[in-house]
Amino acid sequence: MEMLVVKSKIKEVAKDSNVASDFADALNKIATDLVKAAVKRAEANGRKTIQSKDVFVGKVKAKSMLVVKSKVKEVAKNSNVSGDFAEALNEMLVWHVEQATARAEANGRKTIGARDL
């Protein structure tokens, strides 16, 4: 599976938490699933271009970019990708990392792992 996620950027989002080796792969699977779901959503709406609204509704505010834009296009294959899609996908992934960090902290752990997703 192609890595959509930049492993070194996860630590920036996780802040004071450590990141287990399986976390990036699990987050990458979530990213891939989100792109594939966005493609299906766009196709169901008669569009050939996936847009930010196919993955995230809200304002993009994340500073760290976890997503490799060129890899997103590879996963989307026969669909076009709007310019703001990667940022919206990134926002979703940042949210997942933040939730995983909160879960690990709630369980008294300093390391986030795949199980926290």
All heavy atoms as an XYZ file, in Angstrom:
885
protein
N       0.849     -1.179      0.000
C       0.000      0.000      0.000
C       0.894      1.242      0.000
O       1.866      1.328      0.733
C      -0.903     -0.020      1.242
C      -1.826      1.156      1.293
S      -2.914      1.330      2.746
C      -3.235     -0.288      3.279
N       0.532      2.180     -0.821
C       1.255      3.450     -0.937
C       1.010      4.288      0.328
O      -0.103      4.355      0.830
C       0.721      4.192     -2.159
C       1.582      5.271     -2.679
C       2.878      4.766     -3.296
O       2.882      3.743     -3.979
O       3.891      5.434     -3.068
N       2.057      4.912      0.846
C       1.913      5.729      2.060
C       1.432      7.132      1.699
O       2.128      7.877      1.020
C       3.243      5.832      2.810
C       3.617      4.596      3.605
S       2.436      4.139      4.889
C       2.822      5.320      6.159
N       0.239      7.463      2.148
C      -0.313      8.808      1.967
C       0.128      9.735      3.089
O       0.041     10.942      2.964
C      -1.843      8.759      1.969
C      -2.545      7.942      0.909
C      -4.034      7.986      1.117
C      -2.186      8.441     -0.459
N       0.574      9.134      4.177
C       0.882      9.872      5.399
C       2.393     10.004      5.570
O       3.130      9.050      5.359
C       0.282      9.131      6.614
C       0.623      9.832      7.900
C      -1.212      8.986      6.461
N       2.825     11.193      5.964
C       4.237     11.438      6.253
C       4.461     11.086      7.720
O       3.949     11.759      8.621
C       4.610     12.915      5.993
C       6.084     13.155      6.298
C       4.289     13.301      4.558
N       5.205     10.008      7.946
C       5.411      9.509      9.312
C       6.019     10.557     10.244
O       5.614     10.694     11.388
C       6.302      8.274      9.293
C       5.659      7.067      8.667
C       6.610      5.894      8.674
C       5.999      4.685      8.012
N       6.899      3.524      8.026
N       6.971     11.308      9.754
C       7.662     12.281     10.613
C       6.749     13.419     11.064
O       7.002     14.055     12.086
C       8.885     12.847      9.891
O       8.499     13.522      8.710
N       5.682     13.683     10.329
C       4.762     14.764     10.686
C       3.767     14.349     11.772
O       3.183     15.192     12.437
C       3.994     15.246      9.449
C       4.865     15.888      8.398
C       5.354     17.218      8.871
C       6.101     17.943      7.764
N       6.463     19.276      8.163
N       3.576     13.041     11.942
C       2.629     12.569     12.953
C       3.057     13.047     14.335
O       2.231     13.475     15.137
C       2.504     11.039     12.910
C       1.883     10.604     11.574
C       1.662     10.530     14.080
C       1.904      9.108     11.349
N       4.343     13.001     14.607
C       4.865     13.417     15.911
C       4.539     14.882     16.200
O       4.266     15.249     17.347
C       6.384     13.171     15.956
C       7.029     13.511     17.260
C       6.609     12.576     18.373
C       7.355     12.926     19.632
N       6.665     12.524     20.830
N       4.540     15.730     15.169
C       4.193     17.146     15.360
C       2.768     17.295     15.873
O       2.491     18.143     16.719
C       4.332     17.917     14.045
C       5.752     18.110     13.580
C       5.822     18.843     12.245
O       4.825     19.488     11.845
O       6.871     18.753     11.594
N       1.867     16.472     15.350
C       0.466     16.551     15.750
C       0.262     15.885     17.109
O      -0.508     16.365     17.933
C      -0.440     15.891     14.688
C      -1.894     15.906     15.118
C      -0.282     16.605     13.346
N       0.984     14.798     17.366
C       0.835     14.051     18.614
C       1.443     14.790     19.806
O       1.252     14.385     20.946
C       1.470     12.669     18.476
N       2.198     15.834     19.541
C       2.822     16.693     20.551
C       3.674     15.915     21.547
O       4.719     15.428     21.207
C       1.769     17.550     21.228
C       1.111     18.481     20.236
C       0.163     19.409     20.886
C      -0.304     20.372     19.850
N      -1.580     20.624     19.601
N       3.225     15.789     22.775
C       4.036     15.185     23.829
C       3.963     13.665     23.878
O       4.607     13.051     24.712
C       3.625     15.754     25.194
C       3.937     17.242     25.289
O       4.893     17.681     24.633
O       3.219     17.957     26.014
N       3.171     13.073     23.010
C       3.038     11.618     23.010
C       4.086     10.979     22.111
O       4.532     11.576     21.133
C       1.652     11.215     22.504
O       0.656     11.660     23.387
N       4.444      9.761     22.454
C       5.288      8.961     21.578
C       4.391      8.291     20.548
O       3.191      8.131     20.771
C       6.032      7.895     22.388
C       6.954      8.517     23.411
O       7.657      9.478     23.113
N       6.940      7.986     24.620
N       4.972      7.875     19.429
C       4.194      7.259     18.364
C       4.729      5.855     18.120
O       5.901      5.683     17.777
C       4.273      8.095     17.060
C       3.454      7.454     15.964
C       3.810      9.529     17.310
N       3.866      4.862     18.295
C       4.254      3.472     18.075
C       4.463      3.217     16.586
O       3.922      3.924     15.728
C       3.182      2.532     18.624
N       5.230      2.192     16.286
C       5.573      1.899     14.891
C       4.367      1.499     14.052
O       4.361      1.720     12.843
C       6.632      0.795     14.829
O       6.142     -0.382     15.439
N       3.324      0.941     14.654
C       2.153      0.515     13.889
C       1.152      1.641     13.634
O       0.218      1.493     12.850
C       1.455     -0.651     14.591
C       0.892     -0.286     15.961
O       1.226      0.797     16.504
O       0.131     -1.105     16.512
N       1.363      2.788     14.270
C       0.395      3.880     14.169
C       0.312      4.458     12.755
O      -0.775      4.691     12.240
C       0.733      4.986     15.172
C      -0.334      6.039     15.268
C      -1.446      5.833     16.062
C      -0.242      7.231     14.566
C      -2.442      6.787     16.153
C      -1.225      8.193     14.651
C      -2.333      7.968     15.447
N       1.445      4.701     12.117
C       1.451      5.304     10.781
C       0.735      4.422      9.770
O      -0.017      4.924      8.929
C       2.875      5.584     10.322
N       0.938      3.115      9.850
C       0.260      2.207      8.925
C      -1.247      2.229      9.133
O      -2.015      2.226      8.172
C       0.795      0.783      9.081
C       2.219      0.641      8.577
O       2.608      1.394      7.655
O       2.945     -0.226      9.096
N      -1.672      2.258     10.390
C      -3.100      2.302     10.691
C      -3.719      3.625     10.230
O      -4.820      3.645      9.662
C      -3.334      2.092     12.182
N      -3.008      4.724     10.436
C      -3.491      6.030      9.987
C      -3.529      6.087      8.466
O      -4.455      6.657      7.874
C      -2.605      7.146     10.544
C      -3.100      8.575     10.313
C      -4.427      8.815     11.028
C      -2.065      9.572     10.797
N      -2.545      5.476      7.827
C      -2.514      5.430      6.371
C      -3.718      4.662      5.822
O      -4.303      5.042      4.809
C      -1.214      4.787      5.891
C      -1.044      4.909      4.403
O      -0.898      6.014      3.884
N      -1.079      3.786      3.712
N      -4.107      3.590      6.494
C      -5.280      2.823      6.054
C      -6.533      3.680      6.162
O      -7.382      3.670      5.266
C      -5.439      1.552      6.875
C      -6.667      0.767      6.424
C      -6.731     -0.606      6.944
C      -7.928     -1.399      6.491
N      -8.964     -0.777      5.737
N      -6.639      4.446      7.237
C      -7.784      5.346      7.390
C      -7.794      6.362      6.248
O      -8.831      6.634      5.648
C      -7.751      6.050      8.758
C      -8.068      5.044      9.864
C      -8.726      7.227      8.805
C      -7.895      5.580     11.267
N      -6.632      6.934      5.937
C      -6.535      7.917      4.855
C      -6.965      7.305      3.522
O      -7.739      7.914      2.769
C      -5.108      8.452      4.748
N      -6.482      6.112      3.238
C      -6.831      5.437      1.984
C      -8.331      5.165      1.921
O      -8.965      5.396      0.887
C      -6.040      4.115      1.855
O      -4.640      4.421      1.895
C      -6.347      3.404      0.564
N      -8.894      4.702      3.018
C     -10.333      4.444      3.062
C     -11.137      5.719      2.867
O     -12.179      5.717      2.199
C     -10.719      3.776      4.383
C     -10.189      2.351      4.507
O      -9.741      1.773      3.490
O     -10.204      1.817      5.643
N     -10.667      6.830      3.445
C     -11.363      8.113      3.275
C     -11.331      8.580      1.824
O     -12.331      9.098      1.307
C     -10.744      9.173      4.185
C     -11.053      9.056      5.677
C     -10.194     10.020      6.481
C     -12.530      9.310      5.935
N     -10.206      8.396      1.147
C     -10.108      8.788     -0.264
C     -11.045      7.928     -1.108
O     -11.786      8.443     -1.956
C      -8.658      8.694     -0.783
C      -8.603      8.935     -2.289
C      -7.761      9.686     -0.062
N     -11.031      6.631     -0.876
C     -11.900      5.725     -1.651
C     -13.373      6.035     -1.415
O     -14.176      6.008     -2.352
C     -11.586      4.275     -1.301
C     -10.240      3.822     -1.836
C      -9.920      2.399     -1.436
C      -8.567      1.971     -1.986
N      -8.206      0.601     -1.551
N     -13.728      6.352     -0.186
C     -15.114      6.727      0.123
C     -15.481      8.044     -0.561
O     -16.606      8.210     -1.040
C     -15.313      6.834      1.626
N     -14.535      8.979     -0.625
C     -14.783     10.255     -1.295
C     -15.011     10.045     -2.793
O     -15.873     10.696     -3.392
C     -13.616     11.208     -1.069
N     -14.256      9.136     -3.388
C     -14.439      8.819     -4.808
C     -15.843      8.268     -5.034
O     -16.552      8.699     -5.954
C     -13.364      7.820     -5.301
C     -13.701      7.282     -6.680
C     -11.991      8.481     -5.307
N     -16.276      7.349     -4.194
C     -17.620      6.782     -4.322
C     -18.693      7.848     -4.141
O     -19.698      7.865     -4.851
C     -17.820      5.659     -3.309
C     -17.068      4.400     -3.655
C     -17.321      3.309     -2.628
C     -16.518      2.068     -2.971
N     -16.697      1.008     -1.968
N     -18.476      8.747     -3.181
C     -19.440      9.820     -2.924
C     -19.554     10.748     -4.128
O     -20.649     11.128     -4.534
C     -19.019     10.593     -1.667
C     -20.100     11.450     -1.084
C     -19.711     12.014      0.282
N     -19.471     10.964      1.260
C     -18.284     10.716      1.830
N     -17.243     11.446      1.549
N     -18.149      9.744      2.700
N     -18.416     11.097     -4.705
C     -18.424     11.974     -5.882
C     -19.119     11.282     -7.053
O     -19.933     11.903     -7.758
C     -16.997     12.366     -6.255
N     -18.803     10.021     -7.279
C     -19.434      9.270     -8.366
C     -20.941      9.167     -8.158
O     -21.717      9.297     -9.107
C     -18.826      7.874     -8.473
C     -17.421      7.878     -9.033
C     -16.741      6.517     -8.982
O     -17.288      5.567     -8.348
O     -15.646      6.396     -9.566
N     -21.370      8.945     -6.916
C     -22.795      8.857     -6.611
C     -23.508     10.180     -6.886
O     -24.711     10.192     -7.192
C     -23.000      8.456     -5.152
N     -22.769     11.275     -6.810
C     -23.335     12.598     -7.096
C     -23.090     13.046     -8.526
O     -23.280     14.212     -8.850
C     -22.763     13.626     -6.112
C     -23.325     13.446     -4.724
O     -24.531     13.328     -4.549
N     -22.461     13.390     -3.731
N     -22.614     12.130     -9.377
C     -22.416     12.430    -10.786
C     -21.214     13.314    -11.082
O     -21.177     13.993    -12.108
N     -20.223     13.301    -10.185
C     -19.030     14.113    -10.390
C     -17.815     13.233    -10.628
O     -17.737     12.128    -10.122
C     -18.757     14.996     -9.160
C     -19.756     16.092     -8.962
C     -19.418     16.981     -7.761
N     -19.813     16.323     -6.520
C     -18.976     15.905     -5.587
N     -17.672     16.087     -5.722
N     -19.398     15.322     -4.491
N     -16.867     13.750    -11.399
C     -15.606     13.055    -11.638
C     -14.481     13.623    -10.781
O     -13.378     13.116    -10.795
C     -15.219     13.147    -13.114
C     -16.156     12.387    -14.016
C     -15.707     12.414    -15.442
C     -16.675     11.638    -16.294
N     -16.247     11.569    -17.676
N     -14.783     14.677    -10.050
C     -13.780     15.335     -9.213
C     -14.155     15.175     -7.752
O     -15.267     15.515     -7.345
C     -13.688     16.835     -9.551
O     -13.360     16.975    -10.932
C     -12.641     17.528     -8.713
N     -13.201     14.651     -6.958
C     -13.451     14.599     -5.522
C     -13.097     15.957     -4.930
O     -12.112     16.570     -5.307
C     -12.695     13.453     -4.828
C     -11.187     13.495     -5.078
C     -13.257     12.112     -5.251
C     -10.396     12.451     -4.311
N     -13.945     16.400     -4.027
C     -13.798     17.727     -3.442
C     -13.682     17.617     -1.931
O     -13.969     16.573     -1.348
C     -15.003     18.594     -3.810
C     -15.185     18.755     -5.296
C     -16.490     19.446     -5.641
O     -17.334     19.679     -4.781
N     -16.660     19.775     -6.908
N     -13.305     18.706     -1.313
C     -13.139     18.702      0.144
C     -14.422     18.294      0.848
O     -14.379     17.604      1.868
C     -12.660     20.060      0.629
O     -13.611     21.058      0.320
N     -15.555     18.675      0.314
C     -16.830     18.339      0.950
C     -17.115     16.837      0.940
O     -17.982     16.368      1.663
C     -17.976     19.099      0.293
C     -18.249     18.702     -1.142
C     -19.347     19.552     -1.728
C     -19.581     19.230     -3.198
N     -20.611     20.124     -3.747
N     -16.372     16.081      0.151
C     -16.548     14.640      0.126
C     -15.861     13.945      1.293
O     -16.072     12.761      1.537
C     -16.009     14.055     -1.191
C     -16.828     14.496     -2.385
O     -18.065     14.499     -2.280
O     -16.220     14.839     -3.417
N     -15.031     14.686      2.022
C     -14.314     14.080      3.137
C     -14.434     14.881      4.437
O     -14.333     14.322      5.513
C     -12.826     13.865      2.777
C     -12.056     15.156      2.755
C     -12.166     12.884      3.705
N     -14.680     16.183      4.361
C     -14.674     17.016      5.551
C     -15.567     18.226      5.352
O     -15.518     18.868      4.308
C     -13.240     17.477      5.844
C     -13.106     18.417      7.010
C     -13.216     17.953      8.306
C     -12.861     19.762      6.816
C     -13.092     18.811      9.384
C     -12.731     20.631      7.881
C     -12.849     20.146      9.178
N     -16.377     18.516      6.360
C     -17.209     19.716      6.312
C     -16.789     20.581      7.491
O     -16.913     20.188      8.636
C     -18.708     19.374      6.407
C     -19.546     20.630      6.407
C     -19.115     18.465      5.268
N     -16.255     21.720      7.199
C     -15.788     22.624      8.238
C     -14.662     23.485      7.693
O     -14.384     23.478      6.499
N     -14.021     24.191      8.574
C     -12.909     25.045      8.165
C     -11.596     24.333      8.418
O     -11.384     23.765      9.485
C     -12.953     26.368      8.934
C     -14.159     27.201      8.574
C     -14.113     28.555      9.223
C     -15.346     29.333      8.784
N     -15.389     30.644      9.345
N     -10.730     24.392      7.449
C      -9.421     23.767      7.570
C      -8.544     24.666      8.419
O      -8.420     25.849      8.157
C      -8.800     23.533      6.173
C      -7.401     22.995      6.291
C      -9.676     22.600      5.353
N      -7.918     24.069      9.454
C      -7.098     24.871     10.350
C      -5.788     24.197     10.722
O      -4.948     24.788     11.372
C      -7.878     25.208     11.618
C      -8.280     23.986     12.416
C      -9.052     24.367     13.641
C      -9.322     23.259     14.508
N     -10.021     22.290     14.752
N      -5.600     22.954     10.329
C      -4.397     22.213     10.724
C      -3.147     22.844     10.122
O      -3.134     23.234      8.962
C      -4.502     20.759     10.292
N      -2.102     22.931     10.935
C      -0.849     23.519     10.468
C       0.089     22.465      9.902
O       0.786     22.715      8.936
C      -0.169     24.251     11.620
C      -0.948     25.456     12.076
C      -0.280     26.162     13.226
C      -1.131     27.341     13.660
N      -0.656     27.982     14.852
N       0.115     21.286     10.503
C       0.989     20.219     10.030
C       0.312     19.471      8.887
O      -0.841     19.072      8.994
C       1.287     19.232     11.151
O       2.023     19.857     12.162
N       1.025     19.279      7.805
C       0.477     18.568      6.658
C       0.957     17.124      6.712
O       2.126     16.832      6.483
C       0.920     19.249      5.363
C       0.204     18.741      4.146
S      -1.543     19.155      4.239
C      -2.078     18.650      2.638
N       0.040     16.220      7.040
C       0.360     14.804      7.145
C       0.258     14.092      5.801
O       0.781     13.003      5.646
C      -0.605     14.116      8.123
C      -0.626     14.604      9.560
C      -1.732     13.904     10.328
C       0.707     14.362     10.218
N      -0.431     14.703      4.853
C      -0.783     14.047      3.594
C       0.182     14.413      2.477
O       0.563     15.571      2.330
C      -2.219     14.448      3.185
C      -2.614     13.831      1.871
C      -3.203     14.063      4.262
N       0.534     13.417      1.680
C       1.323     13.645      0.464
C       0.319     13.769     -0.687
O      -0.349     12.800     -1.045
C       2.299     12.477      0.202
C       3.096     12.723     -1.069
C       3.218     12.264      1.386
N       0.186     14.974     -1.233
C      -0.832     15.242     -2.242
C      -0.721     14.348     -3.467
O      -1.723     13.864     -3.983
C      -0.787     16.712     -2.664
C      -1.209     17.661     -1.581
C      -1.148     19.099     -2.062
C      -1.532     20.053     -0.953
N      -1.534     21.444     -1.409
N       0.486     14.108     -3.947
C       0.649     13.291     -5.155
C       0.193     11.854     -4.919
O      -0.309     11.196     -5.828
C       2.100     13.315     -5.624
O       2.954     12.756     -4.631
N       0.336     11.366     -3.708
C      -0.099     10.002     -3.382
C      -1.618      9.914     -3.314
O      -2.199      8.885     -3.631
C       0.510      9.532     -2.059
C       2.025      9.549     -2.043
C       2.605      8.612     -3.063
C       4.117      8.642     -2.989
N       4.756      7.850     -4.003
N      -2.265     11.004     -2.913
C      -3.725     11.035     -2.882
C      -4.261     10.835     -4.292
O      -5.200     10.068     -4.510
C      -4.239     12.363     -2.289
C      -5.744     12.508     -2.474
C      -3.865     12.476     -0.821
N      -3.651     11.486     -5.249
C      -4.093     11.359     -6.641
C      -3.929      9.930     -7.150
O      -4.732      9.450     -7.931
C      -3.323     12.337     -7.529
C      -3.709     13.773     -7.255
C      -2.966     14.739     -8.136
C      -3.383     16.161     -7.790
N      -2.803     17.145     -8.692
N      -2.885      9.242     -6.677
C      -2.680      7.853     -7.081
C      -3.788      6.954     -6.531
O      -4.244      6.044     -7.216
C      -1.320      7.351     -6.607
C      -0.153      7.968     -7.356
C       1.193      7.518     -6.807
O       1.260      6.481     -6.112
O       2.192      8.222     -7.071
N      -4.221      7.206     -5.315
C      -5.288      6.401     -4.721
C      -6.619      6.708     -5.395
O      -7.431      5.812     -5.617
C      -5.384      6.641     -3.195
C      -6.592      5.945     -2.596
C      -4.117      6.167     -2.509
N      -6.838      7.966     -5.758
C      -8.087      8.367     -6.400
C      -8.197      7.833     -7.828
O      -9.283      7.828     -8.397
C      -8.209      9.885     -6.385
N      -7.112      7.401     -8.406
C      -7.001      6.789     -9.730
C      -7.727      7.557    -10.830
O      -7.208      8.515    -11.336
C      -7.441      5.334     -9.683
C      -6.503      4.482     -8.881
C      -6.867      3.032     -8.951
C      -5.888      2.283     -8.053
N      -6.223      0.951     -7.800
N      -8.919      7.134    -11.197
C      -9.607      7.702    -12.359
C     -10.402      8.962    -12.057
O     -11.103      9.466    -12.920
C     -10.522      6.644    -12.986
C      -9.737      5.458    -13.499
O      -8.622      5.607    -13.978
N     -10.314      4.275    -13.390
N     -10.307      9.462    -10.844
C     -11.018     10.680    -10.471
C     -10.054     11.861    -10.469
O      -8.857     11.699    -10.257
C     -11.621     10.543     -9.072
O     -12.585      9.526     -9.036
N     -10.614     13.021    -10.706
C      -9.841     14.247    -10.548
C      -9.871     14.616     -9.069
O     -10.782     14.235     -8.340
C     -10.448     15.379    -11.380
C     -10.412     15.068    -12.861
O      -9.435     14.532    -13.361
N     -11.496     15.376    -13.554
N      -8.888     15.384     -8.633
C      -8.802     15.782     -7.224
C      -8.772     17.305     -7.167
O      -7.893     17.926     -7.763
C      -7.529     15.195     -6.562
C      -7.438     15.625     -5.113
C      -7.518     13.671     -6.676
N      -9.726     17.885     -6.446
C      -9.752     19.341     -6.330
C      -8.563     19.807     -5.497
O      -7.989     19.051     -4.719
C     -11.067     19.813     -5.704
O     -11.118     19.456     -4.343
N      -8.218     21.065     -5.648
C      -7.052     21.619     -4.975
C      -7.138     21.604     -3.465
O      -6.127     21.504     -2.779
N      -8.340     21.662     -2.920
C      -8.494     21.714     -1.466
C      -8.768     20.350     -0.830
O      -8.897     20.243      0.383
C      -9.599     22.697     -1.088
C     -10.962     22.316     -1.655
O     -11.037     21.404     -2.510
O     -11.958     22.943     -1.254
N      -8.818     19.309     -1.630
C      -9.136     17.988     -1.083
C      -8.076     17.491     -0.101
O      -8.396     16.981      0.973
C      -9.329     16.952     -2.198
C      -9.684     15.592     -1.672
C     -10.979     15.316     -1.283
C      -8.721     14.603     -1.524
C     -11.317     14.068     -0.765
C      -9.047     13.364     -1.009
C     -10.354     13.092     -0.623
N      -6.814     17.610     -0.448
C      -5.746     17.113      0.423
C      -5.765     17.817      1.773
O      -5.542     17.175      2.813
C      -4.384     17.270     -0.248
N      -6.056     19.102      1.784
C      -6.123     19.837      3.046
C      -7.284     19.342      3.905
O      -7.157     19.212      5.117
C      -6.239     21.346      2.803
C      -4.966     21.993      2.320
C      -4.726     21.831      0.816
O      -5.635     21.347      0.095
O      -3.629     22.167      0.367
N      -8.416     19.059      3.263
C      -9.576     18.544      3.997
C      -9.289     17.141      4.535
O      -9.624     16.826      5.685
C     -10.806     18.537      3.104
N      -8.656     16.312      3.731
C      -8.266     14.978      4.182
C      -7.293     15.086      5.350
O      -7.401     14.380      6.350
C      -7.632     14.194      3.027
C      -7.075     12.813      3.364
C      -8.181     11.880      3.842
C      -6.363     12.225      2.149
N      -6.356     16.001      5.225
C      -5.389     16.238      6.286
C      -6.088     16.620      7.586
O      -5.718     16.149      8.661
C      -4.411     17.335      5.864
C      -3.320     17.539      6.880
O      -2.491     16.665      7.086
N      -3.327     18.692      7.533
N      -7.088     17.454      7.500
C      -7.832     17.880      8.688
C      -8.458     16.673      9.382
O      -8.420     16.568     10.607
C      -8.912     18.893      8.300
C      -9.562     19.559      9.476
C      -8.641     20.484     10.241
O      -7.713     21.050      9.657
O      -8.854     20.632     11.464
N      -9.003     15.748      8.608
C      -9.587     14.540      9.185
C      -8.525     13.688      9.880
O      -8.742     13.164     10.969
C     -10.290     13.713      8.111
C     -11.587     14.310      7.623
S     -12.832     14.476      8.916
C     -13.096     12.772      9.360
N      -7.376     13.565      9.251
C      -6.303     12.749      9.834
C      -5.741     13.382     11.099
O      -5.436     12.680     12.063
C      -5.208     12.518      8.806
C      -5.641     11.718      7.570
C      -4.476     11.576      6.605
C      -6.193     10.365      7.949
N      -5.604     14.700     11.101
C      -5.149     15.402     12.308
C      -6.141     15.154     13.442
O      -5.746     14.885     14.579
C      -4.959     16.911     12.041
C      -4.813     17.696     13.335
C      -3.749     17.134     11.141
N      -7.428     15.201     13.132
C      -8.451     14.922     14.138
C      -8.268     13.506     14.692
O      -8.344     13.296     15.911
C      -9.845     15.087     13.537
C     -10.936     14.797     14.510
C     -11.444     15.645     15.454
C     -11.635     13.556     14.674
N     -12.427     15.002     16.178
C     -12.568     13.734     15.711
C     -11.579     12.333     14.018
C     -13.420     12.702     16.125
C     -12.430     11.318     14.429
C     -13.334     11.512     15.480
N      -8.019     12.529     13.815
C      -7.815     11.148     14.261
C      -6.599     11.038     15.183
O      -6.652     10.329     16.197
C      -7.643     10.203     13.061
C      -8.933      9.805     12.422
N      -9.813      8.917     12.997
C      -9.493     10.172     11.250
C     -10.858      8.753     12.211
N     -10.688      9.507     11.143
N      -5.521     11.720     14.844
C      -4.321     11.687     15.693
C      -4.625     12.325     17.053
O      -4.232     11.791     18.099
C      -3.123     12.386     15.013
C      -1.935     12.489     15.966
C      -2.717     11.650     13.742
N      -5.322     13.443     17.045
C      -5.671     14.112     18.303
C      -6.559     13.223     19.176
O      -6.380     13.150     20.387
C      -6.362     15.443     18.020
C      -5.423     16.494     17.452
C      -6.128     17.738     16.949
O      -7.383     17.723     16.793
O      -5.430     18.730     16.692
N      -7.516     12.524     18.552
C      -8.380     11.618     19.297
C      -7.595     10.438     19.857
O      -7.817     10.003     20.986
C      -9.532     11.114     18.411
C     -10.491     12.193     17.974
C     -11.123     12.909     19.148
O     -11.705     12.283     20.026
N     -11.002     14.216     19.190
N      -6.658      9.919     19.068
C      -5.818      8.807     19.528
C      -4.946      9.240     20.700
O      -4.775      8.486     21.667
C      -4.947      8.298     18.379
N      -4.430     10.452     20.622
C      -3.611     10.987     21.706
C      -4.433     11.122     22.982
O      -3.987     10.730     24.068
C      -3.023     12.355     21.307
O      -2.247     12.189     20.110
C      -2.152     12.935     22.391
N      -5.636     11.626     22.854
C      -6.514     11.776     24.017
C      -6.866     10.416     24.613
O      -6.909     10.256     25.842
C      -7.781     12.528     23.621
N      -7.095      9.435     23.766
C      -7.433      8.092     24.254
C      -6.257      7.476     25.010
O      -6.431      6.887     26.078
C      -7.833      7.197     23.091
C      -8.225      5.817     23.540
C      -8.861      5.010     22.428
N      -9.316      3.753     22.994
C      -9.055      2.577     22.471
N      -8.367      2.483     21.355
N      -9.489      1.482     23.041
N      -5.066      7.612     24.446
C      -3.886      7.064     25.124
C      -3.682      7.738     26.479
O      -3.411      7.062     27.481
C      -2.649      7.240     24.245
N      -3.827      9.050     26.511
C      -3.669      9.783     27.774
C      -4.721      9.357     28.791
O      -4.418      9.199     29.975
C      -3.759     11.287     27.520
C      -2.538     11.851     26.825
C      -2.680     13.325     26.453
O      -3.727     13.938     26.764
O      -1.740     13.854     25.839
N      -5.950      9.162     28.323
C      -7.023      8.734     29.225
C      -6.749      7.350     29.802
O      -7.196      7.036     30.912
C      -8.356      8.735     28.485
N      -6.005      6.547     29.074
C      -5.648      5.206     29.536
C      -4.303      5.178     30.255
O      -3.755      4.108     30.509
C      -5.638      4.225     28.364
C      -7.038      3.922     27.863
O      -7.934      3.678     28.648
N      -7.231      3.956     26.565
N      -3.740      6.356     30.523
C      -2.497      6.445     31.272
C      -1.252      6.065     30.478
O      -0.248      5.667     31.050
N      -1.313      6.203     29.153
C      -0.161      5.865     28.315
C       0.381      7.108     27.626
O      -0.364      8.026     27.319
C      -0.559      4.839     27.237
C      -0.901      3.483     27.809
C      -1.277      2.477     26.731
N      -2.647      2.716     26.278
C      -2.979      3.166     25.069
N      -2.067      3.405     24.162
N      -4.237      3.351     24.751
N       1.679      7.123     27.363
C       2.323      8.223     26.651
C       2.557      7.882     25.181
O       3.006      8.713     24.411
C       3.674      8.573     27.287
C       3.613      9.111     28.684
C       3.604     10.584     28.803
C       4.737     11.286     28.120
N       4.478     12.682     27.878
N       2.264      6.647     24.785
C       2.510      6.207     23.415
C       1.183      5.918     22.718
O       0.362      5.157     23.243
C       3.385      4.937     23.394
O       4.624      5.232     24.062
C       3.672      4.493     21.975
N       0.992      6.521     21.549
C      -0.198      6.229     20.762
C       0.135      5.105     19.792
O       1.206      5.059     19.215
C      -0.741      7.464     20.009
C       0.322      8.082     19.092
C      -1.268      8.496     20.986
C      -0.185      9.209     18.217
N      -0.802      4.195     19.649
C      -0.623      3.067     18.749
C      -1.840      2.864     17.890
O      -2.846      3.587     18.027
N      -1.795      1.892     17.024
C      -2.914      1.606     16.113
C      -4.204      1.360     16.875
O      -5.290      1.752     16.426
C      -2.570      0.415     15.232
N      -4.111      0.752     18.038
C      -5.314      0.452     18.820
C      -6.050      1.705     19.273
O      -7.234      1.644     19.622
C      -4.943     -0.397     20.029
C      -4.061      0.328     21.024
C      -3.650     -0.562     22.158
N      -2.730      0.149     23.035
C      -2.147     -0.401     24.054
N      -2.362     -1.674     24.329
N      -1.318      0.285     24.804
N      -5.377      2.846     19.267
C      -6.013      4.092     19.686
C      -6.845      4.736     18.570
O      -7.591      5.663     18.826
C      -4.952      5.084     20.185
C      -4.278      4.576     21.434
O      -4.985      4.161     22.366
O      -3.031      4.570     21.468
N      -6.685      4.228     17.361
C      -7.482      4.741     16.259
C      -8.811      4.024     16.203
O      -9.775      4.465     15.742
C      -6.750      4.574     14.921
C      -5.513      5.459     14.768
C      -4.741      5.062     13.528
C      -5.932      6.920     14.679
